Amino acid sequence: MPELKIVSRIDAKQVRSLVWSDGDLVDWVGGGTRFELRGRIIPRPVYYPFRFDAACSSPTGEYAVIYERLGTKGLLLRRGEILREIDRSFYHANAYEFPVCFAQLKSGREVLIHCPCEYNQIDIDDAETGERITKITDRKPIDCFHSRLSVDVSGKFLLSAGWVWHPFDVICLFRLETAIVDPHSLDDLKEFPSQPTETGTACFCGSDRLLIATSDESLNDGELGENEIGPNSICLWDIPNAKILSQTKLSEPAGTLMPINEEYAVGFYKHPKIISLRTGEIIHRMEELNSGLQTSSIIHHIAQVPIMAVDAQFKRFAIASDSEIVVVNVETQR
């Protein structure tokens, strides 16, 4: 049975962002300060005089974006040097998270995925040149506020965990290779069926699974239909076969998720905890760490989300406080 174990405490003040990089942690908003897990800190070389408060990096680590979570402005960096500015629509930008992530295509080309034109239109750019790969004139995107973009480890699928008006959290799933060839595929919802229940959080569990947590909001007051996810539940979804593999009620909100395997996951609502995907029960808690109250892409109404970096591949995460960075591993009891 897995448990959470603190493996490193790094004395660090005024941390502004965290991403994993070759086993270390980097604060790109803080200019590129590198934190080695054994405690050595390589100071930041750059200062960005703006309200940036979050970052993400490309699969190779060559590129990074720093951005304002509840703003419209971002900077694309290459090895810490500014390549260009990026933007998103102002429309409700002060309410929900800036949509941006990277992916690496089979050719090795790294691309930036974001919403530079409209809140509801996902576009894909060449990270180095800025070439708009999805540039066509007859896009008719669905009316969805895309957010919390992510790509699975194989680079096959793109996930958006955003919302639709009124507001109601939804997820959208796309095939990345198809989107490169036919950008119209980014404008429909055929890869994941619409759900009667608000899907507040989702992430990939490997390449062909989605891990989904729902809220208590539902459009369906009756019994669930086939492959419908219920309220206050955590669900494992089989992408290729478009069906539920497991579903159970949650004993409390899950928040942001990090999969451990197909039986357990870490939830970050209030504090890190291990959730059983079979029973919905909490089997281990780390109440001494504050991991915030986020359960949606809409975060303007909650306290500032703590700075975190999640590394699902190596089953670890880091959380920054005012005085230190705490690194936690998921370990299996023997």
C-alpha positions, 0 to 999 in steps of 0.5 A, spaced: 500 500 500 502 506 498 504 512 502 507 519 502 514 520 504 518 527 505 525 526 502 527 533 501 526 540 505 530 545 501 530 552 504 528 557 499 524 564 500 520 567 495 519 561 490 515 564 484 514 557 480 516 550 480 517 545 474 521 539 474 528 539 470 532 533 470 531 531 477 531 538 480 526 543 480 527 550 477 523 557 478 523 560 471 518 565 474 524 567 478 529 567 473 531 560 472 533 559 479 535 551 480 534 547 486 537 541 487 534 536 491 540 535 496 539 542 498 544 546 493 541 552 490 543 555 483 541 563 484 537 566 478 540 570 473 534 574 471 528 578 473 522 579 470 518 585 472 511 583 471 506 579 475 508 572 472 506 567 477 506 560 474 510 556 469 510 550 464 516 546 460 517 542 454 518 535 454 526 536 453 526 542 457 529 546 452 523 551 452 518 554 458 513 558 458 512 563 464 505 566 465 500 569 469 495 564 472 489 569 472 491 574 466 493 574 459 500 575 458 506 570 458 513 569 455 516 563 451 523 562 453 528 558 450 534 556 455 532 561 459 532 567 454 526 570 451 523 568 444 517 571 444 511 574 448 504 570 448 497 572 449 490 569 450 483 573 450 481 577 456 474 574 456 473 572 463 481 571 464 481 574 471 477 568 473 480 561 470 487 558 469 491 560 463 491 555 458 498 553 455 502 546 455 507 543 450 508 537 446 513 533 442 511 530 436 513 524 433 518 527 429 522 530 435 519 537 434 516 541 440 510 545 439 506 550 444 499 549 445 495 555 447 489 559 446 492 565 442 486 567 438 479 566 442 478 563 449 475 557 445 480 556 440 486 551 441 492 552 436 498 549 436 505 553 434 512 551 433 515 552 439 522 555 436 519 559 430 512 561 432 509 558 426 502 557 427 501 549 425 493 550 426 492 556 422 486 555 417 480 560 416 474 556 417 475 554 424 468 553 428 470 552 435 465 549 440 463 554 446 468 552 451 473 556 456 479 551 455 484 551 461 489 546 464 491 543 458 496 537 458 498 531 453 499 524 455 506 521 456 506 518 449 504 525 445 498 521 443 492 525 446 491 532 448 486 534 454 483 540 456 480 541 463 476 547 462 468 550 463 462 552 459 457 557 461 454 557 467 459 555 469 460 548 469 466 544 469 467 539 463 473 536 459 475 535 452 479 530 449 483 531 442 488 526 438 494 530 437 496 527 430 489 528 428 489 536 430 496 537 426 493 534 420 486 537 421 485 543 426 478 542 425 478 536 430 480 541 435 473 544 434 468 538 436 467 533 442 467 526 439 473 523 443 470 524 450 462 524 451 459 529 454 457 528 461 451 530 466 456 531 472 461 536 472 468 534 471 472 538 476 479 535 475 482 530 470 489 528 468 492 522 464 493 515 467 499 513 463 497 513 455 490 510 454 487 512 461 483 518 464 483 519 471 477 524 473 474 527 479 467 530 479 463 535 483 456 534 486 453 539 480 449 534 476 444 535 470 441 529 471 437 527 477 435 520 475 439 514 474 446 514 470 446 512 463 451 507 460 458 510 461 456 516 465 460 519 471 456 520 477 457 526 482 462 526 487 466 520 484 472 518 482 473 515 475 478 511 471 476 512 463 479 507 458 480 512 452 480 507 446 474 503 448 470 510 451 468 506 457 468 507 464 473 502 467 472 503 475 468 508 478 466 510 486 464 515 490 469 520 494 469 521 501 471 528 500 473 532 494 479 530 491 482 536 488 488 536 483 490 529 481 496 525 480 495 518 479 499 512 482 497 506 478 490 504 476 488 503 484 491 509 487 492 516 486 494 523 490 489 528 491 491 535 493 485 538 496 487 542 502 493 537 503 496 531 499 492 525 500 492 518 497 485 516 495 483 508 493 480 508 486 476 502 488 473 505 495 474 512 494 477 512 501 483 516 504 488 511 506 494 516 507 494 524 509 499 529 509 496 534 513 502 538 515 502 540 508 498 546 505 496 544 497 490 549 496 483 549 495 483 548 487 477 543 484 476 547 478 480 551 472 476 557 476 480 559 481 479 567 482 474 566 488 479 561 492 486 563 496 492 563 492 494 556 490 500 554 493 506 553 488 507 546 486 510 541 481 507 534 480 511 529 476 507 523 475 512 519 471 516 518 478 511 519 483 513 525 486 511 532 487 514 538 490 510 544 494 513 551 496 511 555 502 514 562 504 520 558 507 522 552 504 520 547 498 518 540 500 519 534 496 515 528 497 515 521 494 510 516 493 513 510 496 510 503 497 510 499 503 513 492 504 
